[in-house]
Amino acid sequence: MDLNGRELDLHHLELRFAKTRVAEPQAVQRIAASLERCGQLVPCVVVNDPQPAATGEERLVLIDGYRRVAALRRLGRDTVGIECWTCDLPTALINVLTRGQDRGFAIIEQALLLRELLLEQRLSRQELARRCGHDVSWVNRRVQLLQGLPDRVLAAVCAGQLSSWAASRILVPLARANTEHAERLLQALARQPLSTRELRQWFEHYQTASRASRERMVNHPALLLQALQERHAVQSSEQLRDGPEGACAADVRRIEASIARLRQRLPSLLPVPDVLINAMPRLQAALKALSNVIDRSIANDIHGDLFERACVEGAGPQPARDQPAAQTRT
């Protein structure tokens, strides 16, 4: 029976692969607005499962169009336009995975679909790579994203509560190092989400923090970011107050502190390492060059700062410094 172009009751669709899709509420909202304005222009792709259901009814498995179905349900619709492919399930999934689409699959969605094809559809990695038009390493890299990923983290990604970037770049390495911290961070993010930039900033500080600080950071990640913002505000105020003179003084203090640390470490480094020996001529040359610039600046600064120069230049003709004032003729 030709099902293409047919309107199908939504409850007849089997959403078997819903767990391989990442929910994006904003995208669903945009699709719902388009459907309400223009109707369904692109049909959802289904495949007729050859294994009959217990009720004896046909089982149409949804392959592509999970967001459209979610948008239709949001609008209270009962039917959906479908396009039925005559191929088997593995071929349909591979076609959806590899064909050009308006919305490309997120890398975590690719990983979930590939795992489905490997475990449930019993395809080998070599066959799957060949049929997808990639090499085996492409398959392996994506499947490895799911290894060590806690179920709760994966569920949060699929529910749209956590970005795939945050999962793969932060939660996965964190879970491999400390599963408990990953779980607690996920709970904290559920209460108070962070942007990608904020989460990246948090993870950078976590990597260099002490054990005690990490315990506080995973429970209250937003507090760390608030403290960093306050510190930045204080530093900005100090820079504005102290001006470039204060910045120079701070640089000098940092240089002095670095030299002091090197002197403290030197007894434990004997014999003196080559990296320090080789650096000394460069450091001496840099200090000599800085000293020369300072000397020239002092010699050339005959009128003080810009404000004083402006006052002098706006005061009219001035007598030369090495000449007496002109005598008034009588």
C-alpha positions as CSV (number, residue, x, y, z in Angstrom):
1,M,0.0,0.0,0.0
2,D,1.4,3.4,-0.9
3,L,1.6,5.5,2.2
4,N,3.4,8.5,0.7
5,G,1.5,11.8,1.2
6,R,-0.9,10.1,3.7
7,E,-2.1,11.7,6.9
8,L,-1.5,9.3,9.7
9,D,-2.9,9.4,13.3
10,L,0.0,10.4,15.6
11,H,-0.7,7.5,18.0
12,H,0.0,5.0,15.2
13,L,3.6,6.2,15.0
14,E,6.2,4.2,16.9
15,L,8.8,6.7,18.3
16,R,11.4,3.9,18.6
17,F,14.5,6.2,18.1
18,A,13.3,9.1,20.3
19,K,16.2,8.5,22.7
20,T,18.7,9.1,19.9
21,R,17.6,12.7,19.4
22,V,18.4,15.8,21.4
23,A,15.4,17.8,22.4
24,E,15.6,21.5,21.6
25,P,12.5,23.3,22.9
26,Q,13.3,26.5,21.1
27,A,13.6,24.7,17.7
28,V,10.3,22.9,18.4
29,Q,8.7,26.2,19.1
30,R,9.9,27.7,15.8
31,I,8.7,24.6,13.9
32,A,5.3,24.9,15.7
33,A,5.0,28.5,14.6
34,S,5.8,27.5,11.0
35,L,3.3,24.7,11.1
36,E,0.6,26.9,12.4
37,R,1.3,29.5,9.7
38,C,2.0,27.4,6.7
39,G,1.0,23.8,7.6
40,Q,3.3,20.8,7.3
41,L,5.4,21.2,4.2
42,V,7.9,18.4,4.8
43,P,6.6,14.9,5.6
44,C,8.0,12.8,8.3
45,V,9.9,9.7,7.2
46,V,8.7,6.3,8.4
47,V,9.5,2.7,7.7
48,N,7.0,-0.2,7.9
49,D,8.4,-2.6,10.5
50,P,7.9,-6.2,9.1
51,Q,7.3,-7.6,12.5
52,P,3.6,-7.1,13.3
53,A,2.5,-5.5,16.6
54,A,0.6,-7.6,19.2
55,T,-2.7,-5.8,18.0
56,G,-2.1,-6.9,14.4
57,E,-1.9,-3.3,13.3
58,E,0.9,-2.1,11.1
59,R,3.9,-0.6,12.9
60,L,5.2,2.5,11.3
61,V,8.6,3.5,12.9
62,L,9.4,7.1,12.8
63,I,12.9,7.6,11.3
64,D,13.1,11.3,10.7
65,G,10.8,14.1,12.0
66,Y,10.8,13.8,15.7
67,R,10.8,17.6,16.1
68,R,7.9,18.0,13.7
69,V,5.9,15.4,15.7
70,A,6.7,17.3,19.0
71,A,5.6,20.5,17.4
72,L,2.3,19.0,16.1
73,R,1.6,17.7,19.5
74,R,2.3,21.1,21.0
75,L,-0.3,22.5,18.6
76,G,-2.8,19.8,19.6
77,R,-2.8,18.2,16.2
78,D,-3.9,14.5,15.8
79,T,-2.4,13.7,12.4
80,V,0.9,14.0,10.6
81,G,2.0,13.9,7.0
82,I,4.3,11.0,6.3
83,E,6.6,9.6,3.6
84,C,7.1,5.8,3.8
85,W,10.4,4.4,2.7
86,T,10.4,0.8,1.4
87,C,13.9,0.0,2.7
88,D,14.8,-1.8,6.0
89,L,15.4,-0.1,9.3
90,P,19.3,-0.1,9.1
91,T,19.3,1.4,5.6
92,A,16.7,4.0,6.6
93,L,18.7,5.1,9.6
94,I,22.0,5.3,7.6
95,N,20.2,7.3,4.9
96,V,18.9,9.8,7.4
97,L,22.3,9.9,9.1
98,T,24.3,10.6,6.0
99,R,22.0,12.6,3.7
100,G,22.1,16.4,3.5
101,Q,19.5,17.9,5.7
102,D,18.3,21.3,6.9
103,R,19.3,20.3,10.4
104,G,22.5,18.3,10.7
105,F,22.7,15.8,13.5
106,A,24.6,16.9,16.6
107,I,27.7,14.8,17.2
108,I,26.0,13.2,20.2
109,E,23.0,12.2,18.1
110,Q,25.4,10.7,15.5
111,A,27.0,8.7,18.3
112,L,23.6,7.4,19.6
113,L,22.4,6.4,16.1
114,L,25.7,4.6,15.4
115,R,25.4,2.7,18.7
116,E,21.9,1.8,17.7
117,L,23.1,0.4,14.4
118,L,25.9,-1.5,16.1
119,L,24.1,-3.0,19.0
120,E,20.5,-3.4,17.9
121,Q,20.8,-3.7,14.2
122,R,23.9,-5.9,14.4
123,L,26.1,-4.1,11.9
124,S,29.9,-4.3,12.2
125,R,31.9,-1.2,12.5
126,Q,33.6,-1.9,9.1
127,E,30.2,-2.3,7.3
128,L,28.8,0.7,9.1
129,A,31.7,2.9,8.1
130,R,31.5,1.8,4.5
131,R,27.8,2.4,4.2
132,C,28.2,5.8,5.9
133,G,31.0,6.8,3.5
134,H,33.6,7.2,6.3
135,D,36.4,5.2,7.7
136,V,36.2,3.1,10.9
137,S,38.0,5.8,12.9
138,W,35.0,8.1,12.2
139,V,32.7,5.5,13.7
140,N,35.0,4.8,16.7
141,R,35.5,8.5,17.6
142,R,31.7,9.1,17.9
143,V,30.9,5.9,19.7
144,Q,33.7,6.6,22.2
145,L,31.9,9.8,23.2
146,L,29.4,7.7,24.9
147,Q,31.9,5.6,26.9
148,G,32.2,6.7,30.5
149,L,29.2,9.1,30.1
150,P,26.8,8.6,33.0
151,D,23.3,7.7,32.1
152,R,22.0,10.9,33.9
153,V,24.3,13.1,31.9
154,L,23.2,11.5,28.6
155,A,19.6,11.8,29.6
156,A,20.2,15.5,30.4
157,V,21.7,16.0,26.9
158,C,18.8,14.3,25.2
159,A,16.3,16.3,27.2
160,G,18.0,19.5,26.1
161,Q,19.1,20.4,29.6
162,L,22.7,20.2,28.7
163,S,24.5,21.0,25.4
164,S,26.4,18.2,23.6
165,W,29.5,20.5,23.8
166,A,29.2,20.7,27.6
167,A,28.7,16.9,27.8
168,S,31.6,15.9,25.6
169,R,34.1,18.7,26.7
170,I,33.3,19.0,30.4
171,L,31.0,16.3,31.9
172,V,32.7,13.3,30.1
173,P,36.3,14.1,31.2
174,L,35.0,15.1,34.7
175,A,33.0,11.8,35.0
176,R,36.1,9.8,34.0
177,A,38.1,11.6,36.7
178,N,35.5,11.8,39.4
179,T,32.0,10.4,38.7
180,E,30.6,11.8,41.9
181,H,31.6,15.3,41.0
182,A,30.0,15.0,37.6
183,E,26.8,13.9,39.1
184,R,26.8,16.7,41.6
185,L,27.6,19.3,39.0
186,L,24.8,18.0,36.8
187,Q,22.4,18.4,39.8
188,A,23.6,22.0,40.3
189,L,23.2,22.8,36.6
190,A,19.6,21.5,36.8
191,R,18.9,24.0,39.5
192,Q,20.8,26.9,38.0
193,P,21.9,26.4,34.3
194,L,25.1,28.1,33.1
195,S,26.0,29.3,29.6
196,T,28.7,27.5,27.6
197,R,31.1,30.4,28.3
198,E,30.4,30.3,32.0
199,L,30.8,26.5,32.1
200,R,34.1,26.7,30.2
201,Q,35.3,29.3,32.7
202,W,34.2,27.1,35.6
203,F,36.0,24.1,34.3
204,E,39.2,26.0,33.8
205,H,39.3,27.0,37.4
206,Y,38.2,23.5,38.5
207,Q,41.3,22.0,36.8
208,T,43.7,24.1,38.9
209,A,41.7,24.2,42.2
210,S,42.5,22.4,45.4
211,R,40.5,19.4,46.6
212,A,38.6,21.4,49.1
213,S,37.8,24.1,46.6
214,R,36.5,21.5,44.1
215,E,34.0,20.2,46.7
216,R,32.5,23.7,46.9
217,M,32.7,24.3,43.2
218,V,30.6,21.3,42.1
219,N,27.9,22.0,44.7
220,H,27.6,25.7,43.9
221,P,29.2,26.5,40.5
222,A,27.4,29.8,40.1
223,L,29.0,31.1,43.3
224,L,32.4,30.7,41.8
225,L,31.4,32.7,38.8
226,Q,29.9,35.4,40.9
227,A,33.1,35.6,42.9
228,L,35.2,35.9,39.7
229,Q,32.9,38.7,38.4
230,E,33.3,40.6,41.7
231,R,37.1,40.1,41.6
232,H,37.2,41.4,38.0
233,A,35.1,44.4,39.0
234,V,37.5,45.2,41.9
235,Q,40.5,44.8,39.6
236,S,38.9,47.1,37.0
237,S,38.2,49.7,39.7
238,E,41.8,49.5,40.9
239,Q,43.2,49.8,37.4
240,L,41.0,52.9,36.8
241,R,42.1,54.4,40.1
242,D,45.8,53.6,39.8
243,G,46.2,54.3,36.1
244,P,49.2,53.1,34.0
245,E,51.5,53.9,36.9
246,G,49.8,51.3,39.0
247,A,49.9,48.8,36.2
248,C,53.7,49.3,35.9
249,A,54.1,48.9,39.6
250,A,52.2,45.7,39.5
251,D,54.3,44.4,36.7
252,V,57.5,45.2,38.6
253,R,56.2,43.4,41.7
254,R,55.4,40.3,39.6
255,I,58.9,40.4,38.1
256,E,60.4,40.7,41.5
257,A,58.2,37.8,42.8
258,S,59.2,35.6,39.9
259,I,62.9,36.2,40.5
260,A,62.4,35.5,44.2
261,R,60.8,32.1,43.4
262,L,63.6,31.2,41.1
263,R,66.1,32.0,43.8
264,Q,64.3,29.8,46.3
265,R,64.1,26.9,43.9
266,L,67.7,27.1,42.8
267,P,69.2,25.0,45.6
268,S,67.0,22.1,44.7
269,L,67.9,22.4,41.0
270,L,71.6,21.9,41.3
271,P,73.3,21.5,38.9
272,V,71.7,24.5,37.4
273,P,69.5,23.4,34.5
274,D,70.4,24.5,31.0
275,V,67.0,26.3,30.5
276,L,68.0,28.7,33.3
277,I,71.6,29.2,32.1
278,N,70.4,29.8,28.5
279,A,67.8,32.3,29.7
280,M,70.1,34.6,31.6
281,P,71.6,36.4,28.6
282,R,68.1,37.0,27.3
283,L,66.9,38.3,30.6
284,Q,69.9,40.6,31.0
285,A,69.4,42.0,27.5
286,A,65.7,42.6,28.2
287,L,66.5,44.4,31.4
288,K,69.2,46.5,29.7
289,A,66.8,47.4,26.9
290,L,64.2,48.5,29.4
291,S,66.8,50.6,31.3
292,N,67.8,52.3,28.1
293,V,64.2,53.1,27.2
294,I,63.6,54.5,30.7
295,D,66.8,56.7,30.5
296,R,65.7,58.1,27.1
297,S,62.2,58.8,28.3
298,I,63.6,60.7,31.3
299,A,65.9,62.8,29.1
300,N,63.2,63.6,26.6
301,D,60.4,64.4,29.1
302,I,61.2,68.2,29.3
303,H,57.6,69.4,29.5
304,G,56.0,66.8,31.9
305,D,52.8,65.0,31.0
306,L,50.4,65.8,28.2
307,F,48.2,68.0,30.3
308,E,51.2,70.2,31.3
309,R,52.3,70.4,27.7
310,A,48.9,71.5,26.6
311,C,49.0,74.3,29.2
312,V,52.4,75.4,28.1
313,E,51.5,75.3,24.4
314,G,48.3,77.2,24.9
315,A,49.9,80.1,26.9
316,G,51.3,81.9,23.8
317,P,54.9,82.6,22.8
318,Q,57.4,81.7,25.6
319,P,60.9,82.9,25.9
320,A,63.6,80.4,25.0
321,R,65.1,78.7,28.1
322,D,68.7,79.7,27.2
323,Q,68.0,83.3,26.1
324,P,67.2,86.5,28.2
325,A,63.8,88.1,27.7
326,A,63.7,90.6,24.8
327,Q,64.1,94.3,25.9
328,T,61.3,96.7,25.2
329,R,62.3,99.4,22.8
330,T,61.8,103.0,23.9
